[in-house]
Amino acid sequence: MNPALKPGEPSDRLAWTALACDPARSIVVEACAGSGKTWLLTARLFRLLLAGAKPEHILAITFTRKAAEEMQSRLHELLRECALADPSQLAQWLAERGAPVDEATMARARALAGEVLTSPRGVTINTFHGWFTSLCQLAPLSSGFSRQSEPTEQTDFWMDQAIAALTRQALAQAQTEPQCLAALNTLANHLGREGQHKVLKEALGNRVACMLVHNNPRAPGLAEVFDLLPHQQWPQAHLQLSPWKALCLQLARDLALGTPAQQAAAATLEGLCSASCEGMESALGLFESLCRFFLKADGLPRTGPPFRATKGQLAQADFDEMAFQATLAAVQDGLSHAQ
């Protein structure tokens, strides 16, 4: 390995790019989104063509159709610009991609656009499933894959399976390795189950970036990412950050329109809304009181009185039963997840 590429050591950008684009080398690049991986892959394709590789002999495989289309577009745009660029601009582009800057290479770069466009197949840039589909369609009898068959997209399904497996593992290792379960609880407490699921899917979709951050001692911690101050702990943080108070006050106003029992429940709920959640003990007491008010002993939402709409409420012009049930479900769901 070149000394400039040793982990942890600084390297000259142009020298590193020249090595990474060299078609005679096998290169593995791990980097986060937006770091220039597509530019680098396109540059390697360009260097392969400059080195004399035939377009129909080049295969580039990526994960998504969007990435494949982007790479194809960038390659064709680069070849077109090389054919039309003035000598100084062309020399700069060649140098940026680690190619020799001489008359022969410049002439070769200008001719590439016509060579690629007139090639019977051109450079193949495809997705994994697209490439394998084309292979199967070339041999339909042996593969059992007709020309009309298409692979199914199951990304969301497998992401859901991976998240479910992570949750099971976190629960199973709660005693020996509690960090994972604590992190999942933090996400659920502040974002809800749906928000937690979205964050985990984004993390799965950007695995390399997450691993680089995880192994970087200078990266911010989870508490900083989610704007949690050091004194904010569960359930204190849940009560301070979630919009539970505004939702509960709306429920209290709706309950006050009903029967005497509902009006008493409204008064109780207003009292809970005015209680302090400063400090762990008071926050824990308030949280438990809210859970007893909205949830049954087994943690399931209460659905009977006083949360069942009555004739008195329905007769009021200010009462919206659908909004009442939606607000109630939001509060109960938040408390249930936070438990």
Salt bridges, closest charged atoms under 4 A:
ASP22 OD2 - ARG25 NE 3.76
GLU70 OE2 - ARG74 NE 2.67
GLU77 OE2 - ARG80 NH2 2.89
GLU96 OE1 - ARG97 NH1 3.52
GLU115 OE1 - ARG108 NH1 2.79
GLU153 OE2 - ARG65 NH1 3.23
GLU153 OE2 - HIS129 NE2 3.58
ASP156 OD1 - LYS201 NZ 3.09
ASP160 OD1 - HIS197 NE2 2.70
GLU194 OE2 - LYS198 NZ 3.75
ASP333 OD1 - HIS337 NE2 2.94
